[in-house]
Amino acid sequence: METLPETTLAELIRYNNWANQQVLAACEQLSEEQLESTLPGSYGTIRETLEHLIRSEAFYVSILTGQRPLPPFQWDAKPTLAEMREYAVQVGEALVDAIQRLRPNDLVYEEEEGQKFHYQAVVVFIQIINHGVEHRTNITSILSTGQQTAPEVDGWGYMFAHPDRFEYVVS
């Protein structure tokens, strides 16, 4: 399959992967008790939210490519955050690969309860970005209540973390 030229959408997926890794790295410093922290209005505990985020992105890969990356562990065995982080890298690489091979208007489909849903790939990529921001915000909000300093995972943080990729001038 042909590799497509880089797009802004590809950079957004790289940003999403980077932001996930920043949050996972911050959470690796937490105790098991802290990983069970939550706030009203958030998805769930920090651990539940991280699991949901990574599992969802693996599902999105399956919609885009027809194959879901499999973790080297069982989710019900309560993997360590280091294991989750390693799996998130694998899923993130699969997302970057998918975006380099799919055009935004390519049709993809998912099957649920015997029904097939067909839509453009760009919708899945929008969902990946939105879903990631939403759940990383859940986690950084919980962290900001005193667990520890929340990582900077906004666009500016991404730019400053990648000076080799982005030009900026301070005057």
C-alpha positions as CSV (number, residue, x, y, z in Angstrom):
1,M,0.0,0.0,0.0
2,E,1.2,3.5,-0.9
3,T,2.5,5.8,1.8
4,L,0.7,9.2,1.6
5,P,2.5,12.6,2.1
6,E,2.6,14.0,5.6
7,T,-0.5,16.0,6.7
8,T,-1.6,18.1,9.6
9,L,-3.8,15.3,10.6
10,A,-0.7,13.0,10.9
11,E,0.9,15.6,13.1
12,L,-2.2,15.6,15.3
13,I,-2.0,11.9,15.7
14,R,1.7,12.2,16.7
15,Y,0.6,14.9,19.2
16,N,-2.0,12.5,20.6
17,N,0.5,9.8,21.0
18,W,3.0,12.1,22.7
19,A,0.4,13.5,25.1
20,N,-0.7,9.9,26.0
21,Q,2.9,9.1,26.8
22,Q,3.4,12.2,28.9
23,V,0.3,11.4,31.0
24,L,1.3,7.7,31.4
25,A,4.8,8.7,32.5
26,A,3.4,11.1,35.1
27,C,1.0,8.4,36.4
28,E,3.8,5.8,36.6
29,Q,5.0,7.9,39.6
30,L,1.7,7.3,41.5
31,S,0.9,4.7,44.1
32,E,-1.8,2.1,43.5
33,E,-4.0,4.1,45.9
34,Q,-3.4,7.3,43.9
35,L,-4.3,5.4,40.7
36,E,-7.7,4.8,42.2
37,S,-8.4,8.5,42.6
38,T,-11.3,10.1,40.7
39,L,-13.3,13.3,40.5
40,P,-17.0,13.8,39.9
41,G,-17.7,14.2,36.2
42,S,-14.6,12.3,35.1
43,Y,-14.6,8.9,33.3
44,G,-13.5,7.0,36.4
45,T,-10.4,6.4,38.3
46,I,-7.0,7.3,36.8
47,R,-6.3,3.6,36.1
48,E,-9.7,3.0,34.6
49,T,-9.4,6.1,32.4
50,L,-5.9,5.1,31.2
51,E,-7.1,1.6,30.3
52,H,-10.2,3.0,28.5
53,L,-8.1,5.4,26.5
54,I,-5.6,2.8,25.4
55,R,-8.2,0.1,24.7
56,S,-10.3,2.6,22.7
57,E,-7.3,3.6,20.5
58,A,-6.6,0.0,19.8
59,F,-10.3,-0.3,18.7
60,Y,-9.9,2.7,16.5
61,V,-6.9,1.0,14.8
62,S,-9.1,-2.0,14.1
63,I,-11.7,0.2,12.4
64,L,-9.0,1.9,10.3
65,T,-7.0,-1.2,9.4
66,G,-9.1,-4.3,10.1
67,Q,-6.6,-5.4,12.7
68,R,-6.4,-4.6,16.4
69,P,-3.0,-4.5,18.1
70,L,-3.0,-7.1,20.9
71,P,-1.5,-6.3,24.3
72,P,1.2,-8.6,25.6
73,F,-0.9,-8.9,28.8
74,Q,-4.5,-9.6,29.9
75,W,-6.4,-6.4,30.9
76,D,-8.2,-8.2,33.8
77,A,-4.7,-9.1,35.2
78,K,-4.3,-5.4,36.0
79,P,-1.2,-4.6,34.0
80,T,1.4,-2.2,35.3
81,L,1.5,1.3,33.9
82,A,4.9,0.5,32.3
83,E,3.2,-2.4,30.4
84,M,0.3,-0.1,29.5
85,R,2.7,2.5,28.3
86,E,4.6,0.1,26.1
87,Y,1.3,-1.1,24.6
88,A,0.3,2.5,24.0
89,V,3.4,3.0,22.0
90,Q,2.5,0.0,19.8
91,V,-1.0,1.3,19.3
92,G,0.3,4.8,18.6
93,E,2.6,3.5,16.0
94,A,-0.3,1.6,14.4
95,L,-2.3,4.9,14.3
96,V,0.5,6.8,12.6
97,D,0.9,4.0,10.1
98,A,-2.8,4.0,9.4
99,I,-2.9,7.8,8.8
100,Q,0.0,7.5,6.4
101,R,-1.9,4.9,4.3
102,L,-5.5,6.2,4.4
103,R,-6.9,9.3,2.8
104,P,-9.3,11.2,5.0
105,N,-12.3,10.4,2.7
106,D,-11.5,6.6,2.5
107,L,-14.4,4.6,3.8
108,V,-13.9,2.5,6.8
109,Y,-16.4,0.4,8.7
110,E,-17.2,-1.0,12.1
111,E,-19.6,-3.8,12.9
112,E,-21.7,-3.7,16.0
113,E,-24.6,-6.0,17.0
114,G,-24.8,-7.3,13.4
115,Q,-24.9,-3.9,11.8
116,K,-22.1,-2.4,9.7
117,F,-21.5,1.3,9.9
118,H,-19.6,2.9,7.0
119,Y,-18.0,6.3,7.3
120,Q,-15.0,8.3,6.3
121,A,-11.7,7.7,8.0
122,V,-11.3,11.3,9.0
123,V,-14.2,10.8,11.4
124,V,-12.2,8.2,13.3
125,F,-9.2,10.5,13.4
126,I,-11.3,13.3,14.8
127,Q,-12.7,10.9,17.4
128,I,-9.1,9.8,18.4
129,I,-8.1,13.4,19.0
130,N,-11.3,14.5,20.8
131,H,-11.4,11.3,22.9
132,G,-7.8,11.6,23.9
133,V,-8.1,15.3,24.9
134,E,-11.2,14.5,26.9
135,H,-9.7,11.7,28.9
136,R,-6.3,13.2,29.4
137,T,-8.1,16.2,30.8
138,N,-10.0,13.9,33.2
139,I,-6.6,12.6,34.4
140,T,-4.8,15.9,34.6
141,S,-7.7,17.4,36.5
142,I,-7.4,14.6,39.1
143,L,-3.7,15.0,39.3
144,S,-4.1,18.7,39.8
145,T,-6.0,18.1,43.0
146,G,-2.8,17.4,44.8
147,Q,-1.7,14.1,43.5
148,Q,1.2,15.7,41.7
149,T,1.9,18.3,39.1
150,A,0.0,17.5,35.9
151,P,2.1,17.2,32.7
152,E,1.8,20.0,30.1
153,V,0.1,18.2,27.2
154,D,-1.2,21.1,25.2
155,G,0.0,22.2,21.8
156,W,2.6,24.5,23.1
157,G,4.1,21.8,25.2
158,Y,4.2,19.6,22.2
159,M,6.0,22.3,20.2
160,F,8.6,22.9,22.9
161,A,9.2,19.2,23.3
162,H,9.9,18.9,19.6
163,P,12.2,21.8,18.5
164,D,13.5,19.7,15.7
165,R,10.0,19.5,14.2
166,F,8.7,23.1,14.7
167,E,10.1,26.5,14.0
168,Y,9.5,29.2,16.5
169,V,11.3,32.5,17.3
170,V,11.5,34.3,20.6
171,S,12.3,38.0,20.2
